[in-house]
Amino acid sequence: MNKALPFDLPRLVMRRAIAVGAAALLLAAVLGLVRVGDNIDDEVDAAMALAGVMARLGSVQQTDDRSAIDALLATLAGGGLRHLDLHVLDEHGHVLLRPAPSPPDAAGLGWLYDLHRRLLSRPDSRRVTWQLARPDGRVWRVSLSASHESERIEALNNLAGALALLLACIAGLLLVMAWNVRRAFAPLAGLLAAIERIEHHDPDGVRRLPAMPIRELEAIAAALRHLVQGLDAAETQRQLLSQKVLTLQEDERALLARELHDEFGQRLTALRFDAAWLVRRLADQPELCAVAQGMAERCGEVQRDIRDLLVRLRPLGPGDDGAGQPLPISRLIQQLQGLVQSWQDSQARSQSTPMTYHLALAWQDEHGAVGPIDASMAERFGLPRDVALAVYRLSQEALTNAARHARAREVRLRLVVQAGREPPWAGAQLHWSVEDDGVGIADPAAALQQGNGLGGMQERVWALGGLWAWGPTDRPGLALHATLRFQPASPTPPPSA
């Protein structure tokens, strides 16, 4: 049974948001219930305070003015009136008792009270007035006027508390959403890195992607895996096609080499015998004898040229189309040495700018240590013929390009065999490179279209599943690099005569 995918992002965020909202609602309910109890107590206290004031007003009729005022102040101090202000005036209108000023705002909301008072509060002139007889016959005027201040403070405090709670809920929701999104999209960096590696023809990053925590990213990862499968299939088809094309090329070279060897070789040999016979028969005719001798020499030169051409057509001998037995790497080294020496000799005979060719060979073991390739190791290490042929063709093309186009003074061919010191030679790779100090290539894209061999070299490396890179060197010039992976084997010894 397939494992169910994790929650997708909207559902995950909604679940966490609902949890935060429920917690906020519960907190608001608890605070509201507490506030209801406080409001009930405040209203009851206000009613009892009003009753106390009324009782005190009834008892001060038999006391002097100072004692009466002090008694009223004491009563109001014990519990102030809510929604009402008490005013006491004498018969001349002089104020004997007025409401105490509002205490300073401890919550920092005074500006809000003032704003509401100026903009949203309407004057209220409702008032209840009566006369209170004094012992000396005078009369006080007592009035209770409507007051919005206490209710305003209470309502605005409640509003501020509700807004603070709402703000806390919003902040909590945002934090939860941010945490969820950050956690859910944490693997996105890995996805982007895998996509970038695909751009560099390296799909291993996609293959190593773990299961994604949300359905959206898992869908993207699945699409990338499907894309990599398609790219792998296309790459396999391209490699097969390239191998077929290269095999056809080598078959054509082999056929041409056989025809040159079988047809031209025999006929040239016959011509040389005929020329030698003519030389002997025309010994008494110096002029004709010299012509016959020249014919024999020309035939010898053509035979040597054909032998050189046969070496270039089949550098590894019969079976170099990849179907033969593994080849000792010493054989490849000999061919590369001969190739480099032939270019060095050709350069020595030419009148162009002096150019020096270098060949460097090295062995890198599984621990990374680099050293020379000893003779016994070179004989025991078997290289697949298709790999050996690819290395030779790459070197042949690279040295040809350097001689024709680079205008360099120095060309370095380097071959590093990376493998264990003993069979099965674990982790076998072959690192090939050619560097020169010439003019380089200004436009790499255009160079691939000019038929200078770079595209063919790249296809030859890719056909074997290798890695190809090229670009400018640290100094002026061009550097070509190829890495070929292969399974080494012990070469089959030649049959004894």
C-alpha positions, 0 to 999 in steps of 0.5 A: 500500500502506498504511503499517504503523502503529508498534509499540503501547505494550506491544510497545514497552515489552516490547522495551526491557525485554527489551533491559535484561533481556538486558544485566543477564543478560549482566552477571550472567553476567560477574560470576558467572564472575569470582566463580567464579574468585575463589572457586576461588582462595580455596578453593585458598589456604585449603587451602594455608594449612591445609597450611602450618599443619600443616607448621609445627606439625610443625616447632615441636616442637624450638623454644622456645615463643616461637619456635613461637608466632611461627612459627605467627602468621607462617604464619597471617598469610601466609594465614588459614584458611577455615572453621577456627579454630586454638587452642593451649593449654598443659598448664594450659589457658592460651591461647597462640594464638587466632584473630585478630579479624575485620577491620572491615567495609569494605562497611558490611554489619556489621549484616547479619553480626550479624543473620544471626549472631544470628537464623539461625546455629546454634552449631557445636561440632565440633572436632578436638584433639590434643597437641603434645609440647614439647622440655622434656616439656610438652604443648600442646593444639592444636585446629581448630574449625569456623568459619562466619564467613568463609563467612558474610561471603562468602555475604552479600557475594555476596547483597548484590551480587546484590541490588544488581544486581537493584535496578539491573536493576529501576531500569533497567527502570522508567527504560526504561518511563517513557521509553517511556511518556513518549515514546509519550504525548507527543502526548497533550497535542495530542489533549487540546487538539484535543478541547478545541477541538472543545468550542468548535466548532473542529475545525481542531485535529483536522485538523492532528493528525500521525500518532501514534507508537503504535497506541493514540493513532492509534486515538484520533486516527482516532476524532476525525477520524471524529467531526470528519467526522461533525460537519462533515457534521452542521454542513453539514446544519444550515447547509443547513437554517438557510439553507432556513428563513431563505430561507423567511422572506425569501420570506414577507417578499418575498411579503408586501411584494409583496402590500402594494405591489401590493394595498394600495398601489393601493387606498390610492392609489385611496382617496386619489383618491376622498378628494380628489374628495370634498374638491373636491365638498364644498368648500361643506360644511365639515364633510363636507369636513373629514371627507374631508380627514381620510380623505385624510390617514389614507390618506397616513399608512397609505401612509407606514407601508406604505412603512416596513414595506416597507423593513423587509421588503425592506431591500435591495430586490428580490433580497434573498433572496440570489439577486441580484448582489453589493451595494455595501457602501455600500448596506448602510452606507446601510441601517444608517445609516437603521436607526440613525437611525430608532431615534434618531428613535423614541427622541426621540419617546418618553417613556422613558429617553433612549437614544443610538445610535452607528454605527461603520464601519471597514476593516481591511487585510491588514496589520491597519491600521484606518481609515475606509471611503472612498466609492470603496472602498465602491462598488467592494467587492461584498458577497454579498446573503445576507451583507448581509441577515444583517448588516442583520437582525442589526442590526435584531434587536439594536437592537430587543432593546436598545430593548425589554429592555436599559434602556440609555443607549447602544447602539453598532453597529460594523461592520469590514470586513477585506480587502485594499485591492484586488481580489480583496480577500484574506482577506475577513471582516466583523466585526459587533458591538453593545454596550450599557450596559444590564442585561445577561442574568443567565441566558444559557441561559434567554435563548435559550429566551425567544424574544428573538431571540438564538437566531435571530441565532445560527442566522443567523450559523451558517447562513452558516458564521460565528462567533457570540459573546455575553456581558457587557461590561466595564461592565454590559450585553451584547455581541454579536459575529459574524464572517462569512467571504465571497468579495467581488466587484465589484458589478454596476452598475445598468443605465442608463436 
